[in-house]
Amino acid sequence: MKKTIHEITHFEIPAKDPEKLRNFYANVFGWKFKNAAAQNMQYWNIATGTKHIPGVNGGLYKKGSQNQTPVNYISTTDLNESMAEVEKQGGHITVGRKEVVGQGFTAVGEDPEGNPIGLFESKSRGRFRTRGTQSQSGANRVKSERRQDMRADSK
C-alpha cells in the first residue's frame, strides 16, 4: 500500500444555502453543478475541470447539522486496510464501510487532530496508479527520477 499514490479523488461541501454556495463556486471558479438528488437528500455533483483539463470532482449537499464540515476523499485500493491504518496511526473511523452504488465503497474518519478525512475504494477503476504512471483523472504525469524517490519530501 505504501507504493500506491493515494490521491484526493472526491470532495464534499455541506451548505446551509446550497443555491448561494453553488453560485459562489460557479462564479469564482467556473465549477459546473448537476443535480443528483437521491433518497430525500439535496445533492449536486461538481465538475471542477474541463474536457481537456481534468479536475477533482466533488459534491455539494444541504447541511444536516451545524457540525458538518467539508471532507476530502482519498483513494485506496483496500478500504479495510486503510481504515485499520487510520486507527493504528492515532486517527478514528467515525462512519464505517458503506457502499456507493455503482461507484465503490467509502468510510469517513478523523486524523489525530480531529480533521475529517474520507476514504474511497473504487469498484470500476481497479488498482490506483503507482508512482510514475497515469493518474485516475487521465492526466499524464511527467516522468522524473524524483517521482521514483520514495523518501519523504523536503520541507
C-alpha positions in Angstrom: 0.0 0.0 0.0 2.9 2.4 0.6 3.9 2.5 -3.1 0.4 3.4 -4.2 -0.4 7.1 -4.7 -3.4 8.0 -2.6 -4.9 10.9 -4.4 -7.8 13.1 -3.3 -10.5 11.7 -5.6 -13.6 13.4 -4.4 -14.6 16.2 -2.0 -17.9 17.2 -0.4 -19.1 20.6 0.8 -22.0 20.9 3.1 -24.1 24.1 2.6 -26.7 25.9 4.7 -27.8 27.6 1.5 -26.9 25.3 -1.4 -28.1 27.8 -4.1 -25.9 30.6 -2.7 -22.8 28.3 -2.5 -23.4 26.8 -6.0 -23.5 30.4 -7.4 -20.4 31.3 -5.4 -18.3 28.4 -6.6 -19.6 28.7 -10.2 -18.8 32.4 -10.4 -15.5 32.4 -8.6 -14.0 29.1 -10.0 -16.2 28.2 -13.0 -17.3 24.9 -11.5 -20.3 23.2 -13.0 -23.1 21.7 -10.9 -25.5 18.9 -11.8 -28.5 18.0 -9.6 -28.0 14.4 -8.3 -30.6 14.3 -5.6 -31.5 10.9 -4.3 -33.1 9.4 -1.2 -34.5 12.7 0.1 -31.1 14.3 0.0 -30.3 17.6 -1.8 -27.1 16.8 -3.6 -25.3 18.3 -6.6 -22.3 16.8 -8.4 -19.5 19.2 -9.0 -17.2 19.2 -12.1 -14.1 21.3 -11.4 -12.3 20.5 -14.7 -13.0 20.6 -18.4 -12.8 18.1 -21.2 -9.2 18.9 -21.8 -8.0 19.8 -18.2 -9.3 17.2 -15.7 -10.1 18.2 -12.1 -11.0 16.6 -8.9 -14.8 16.3 -8.9 -17.0 16.6 -5.8 -20.4 17.2 -4.4 -22.3 19.8 -2.6 -25.2 18.9 -0.3 -27.7 20.6 2.0 -26.2 20.7 5.5 -28.0 18.5 8.0 -26.3 19.9 11.1 -24.0 22.7 12.1 -21.2 20.3 12.8 -20.8 19.1 9.2 -17.6 20.3 7.5 -16.0 19.7 4.1 -14.5 16.2 3.6 -11.8 15.2 1.1 -12.0 11.6 0.0 -8.6 9.8 -0.5 -8.2 6.9 -2.8 -7.3 3.4 -1.5 -7.1 0.0 -3.1 -8.1 -1.7 0.2 -10.6 0.2 2.3 -10.4 -2.2 5.3 -6.6 -2.0 5.4 -6.7 1.8 5.2 -9.4 2.0 8.0 -7.2 -0.1 10.2 -4.1 2.0 9.4 -6.0 5.2 10.3 -6.8 3.8 13.7 -3.3 2.4 14.2 -1.8 5.9 13.5 -3.9 7.7 16.0 -6.9 8.6 13.9 -10.5 7.4 14.3 -13.1 5.9 11.9 -16.4 7.7 12.5 -18.5 6.1 9.7 -17.6 2.6 8.7 -17.6 1.0 5.3 -20.6 2.0 3.1 -21.4 1.2 -0.5 -21.9 3.9 -3.0 -24.0 2.0 -5.6 -22.1 1.6 -8.8 -19.0 3.5 -7.6 -17.3 1.7 -4.8 -17.1 2.0 -1.0 -16.4 4.8 1.4 -15.6 5.3 5.1 -15.2 8.6 7.0 -12.9 9.3 9.9 -10.7 11.8 11.6 -7.0 12.4 11.6 -5.3 12.6 15.1 -6.2 16.3 15.3 -9.9 15.7 14.6 -9.8 16.9 10.9 -12.3 14.9 8.8 -11.0 12.5 6.1 -12.8 10.3 3.7 -11.6 7.0 2.2 -12.7 5.8 -1.2 -12.2 2.3 -2.7 -13.3 2.3 -6.4 -15.2 -0.6 -7.9 -14.6 0.2 -11.5 -11.1 1.7 -11.7 -9.3 -1.3 -10.3 -5.9 -0.6 -8.8 -4.9 3.0 -8.5 -1.7 4.3 -10.1 1.7 3.7 -8.7 4.5 6.3 -8.9 5.3 7.4 -12.5 2.1 6.2 -14.1 -1.1 7.9 -15.3 -3.4 9.4 -12.7 -7.0 8.4 -12.2 -8.2 11.6 -13.8 -6.4 10.6 -17.1 -3.8 13.4 -16.8 -0.4 12.2 -17.9 2.3 12.6 -15.3 5.8 13.9 -16.2 8.2 11.1 -15.6 11.1 12.0 -13.4 13.7 10.3 -11.2 12.4 12.4 -8.3 9.0 10.8 -8.7 10.6 7.3 -8.1 12.2 8.6 -4.9 10.2 7.2 -2.1 11.8 9.3 0.6 9.7 12.0 2.4 9.6 15.3 0.6 11.9 18.0 2.0 10.1 20.8 3.8 
